[in-house]
Amino acid sequence: MSASSLLLPQGKSVSLKQFVSRHINEIGLLVVIAILYLVFSLNAPGFISLNNQMNVLRDAATIGIAAWAMTLIIISGEIDVSVGPMVALSRCAWHFCCNLRFRWRLLVCWCCC
């Protein structure tokens, strides 16, 4: 086996060129994200800070949860365009309640209903 081939679970080997051609979209997306990360970190001094990274991950988690729910809806054969507005409404309600300084147990019960 050459150094430029990869082993598959079935025991077949795939060359690096075939692997890249199959996954060009994913590789391209990772390259674009890396370039954007580099540009933002060079232009904004606070971009690499821990606080900003936590905010980015927190926002990405919200979008990821909504995307997961939408994926399940589409897999089940339905389509529901109200997922986005419901995420926005729940985030607005959460921030509204946090600003009113509700107790957290009451806040969780209210948001779940």
C-alpha positions as CSV (number, residue, x, y, z in Angstrom):
1,M,0.0,0.0,0.0
2,S,1.4,3.4,-0.9
3,A,1.6,6.4,1.4
4,S,-1.0,8.3,-0.7
5,S,-3.8,5.8,-0.1
6,L,-6.3,5.4,2.7
7,L,-7.8,2.2,4.1
8,L,-11.6,1.9,4.1
9,P,-13.5,-0.3,6.6
10,Q,-14.0,-2.9,3.9
11,G,-10.3,-3.3,3.3
12,K,-10.3,-1.4,0.0
13,S,-7.9,1.5,-0.5
14,V,-8.7,4.9,-1.9
15,S,-6.0,7.2,-3.2
16,L,-5.7,10.7,-1.7
17,K,-6.8,12.2,-5.0
18,Q,-10.1,10.2,-4.9
19,F,-10.7,11.1,-1.3
20,V,-10.2,14.8,-2.0
21,S,-12.5,14.7,-5.1
22,R,-15.2,13.0,-3.0
23,H,-15.0,15.5,-0.2
24,I,-14.1,18.7,-2.0
25,N,-17.2,20.5,-0.6
26,E,-16.3,19.8,3.0
27,I,-12.6,20.6,2.5
28,G,-13.5,23.8,0.8
29,L,-15.8,24.8,3.6
30,L,-13.1,24.1,6.2
31,V,-10.6,26.2,4.2
32,V,-13.1,29.1,3.9
33,I,-13.8,29.0,7.7
34,A,-10.1,28.9,8.5
35,I,-9.4,31.9,6.2
36,L,-12.3,33.9,7.8
37,Y,-11.1,33.0,11.2
38,L,-7.6,34.3,10.3
39,V,-8.9,37.5,8.7
40,F,-11.2,38.3,11.7
41,S,-8.4,37.6,14.2
42,L,-6.0,39.9,12.4
43,N,-8.5,42.7,12.0
44,A,-10.3,42.6,15.4
45,P,-8.0,42.5,18.4
46,G,-10.6,40.9,20.8
47,F,-11.7,38.2,18.4
48,I,-9.4,35.5,19.9
49,S,-10.4,36.3,23.5
50,L,-12.0,33.6,25.5
51,N,-15.1,35.7,26.1
52,N,-15.7,36.1,22.4
53,Q,-15.1,32.5,21.6
54,M,-17.6,31.5,24.2
55,N,-20.2,33.8,22.7
56,V,-19.5,32.4,19.2
57,L,-20.0,28.8,20.5
58,R,-23.1,29.8,22.4
59,D,-24.7,31.3,19.3
60,A,-23.6,28.3,17.2
61,A,-25.2,25.9,19.8
62,T,-28.5,27.7,19.4
63,I,-28.4,27.4,15.6
64,G,-27.2,23.8,15.8
65,I,-30.2,22.8,18.1
66,A,-32.6,24.5,15.7
67,A,-31.0,22.8,12.7
68,W,-31.2,19.4,14.4
69,A,-34.9,20.0,15.0
70,M,-35.5,21.0,11.5
71,T,-33.6,18.0,10.2
72,L,-35.8,15.7,12.2
73,I,-38.9,17.5,10.8
74,I,-37.7,17.1,7.2
75,I,-36.7,13.5,7.7
76,S,-40.2,12.7,9.0
77,G,-41.6,14.0,5.6
78,E,-42.9,17.3,6.9
79,I,-41.8,20.8,6.3
80,D,-42.3,23.5,8.9
81,V,-41.1,27.0,8.4
82,S,-42.0,28.2,11.9
83,V,-38.8,26.7,13.5
84,G,-36.8,29.9,12.9
85,P,-39.4,32.3,14.3
86,M,-39.9,30.0,17.3
87,V,-36.2,30.1,18.1
88,A,-36.2,33.9,17.8
89,L,-39.3,34.1,20.1
90,S,-37.9,31.8,22.7
91,R,-34.5,33.7,22.8
92,C,-36.4,37.0,23.1
93,A,-38.5,35.6,25.9
94,W,-35.5,34.2,27.7
95,H,-33.6,37.5,27.6
96,F,-36.8,39.4,28.7
97,C,-37.2,37.1,31.7
98,C,-33.5,37.4,32.6
99,N,-33.7,41.1,32.6
100,L,-36.7,41.0,35.0
101,R,-34.6,38.8,37.3
102,F,-37.1,35.9,37.7
103,R,-36.0,33.0,39.7
104,W,-34.3,30.4,37.4
105,R,-36.8,27.5,38.3
106,L,-39.8,29.7,37.3
107,L,-38.0,30.9,34.2
108,V,-37.2,27.3,33.0
109,C,-40.8,26.2,33.6
110,W,-42.2,29.3,31.8
111,C,-39.9,28.8,28.8
112,C,-40.8,25.1,28.5
113,C,-44.5,25.7,28.4
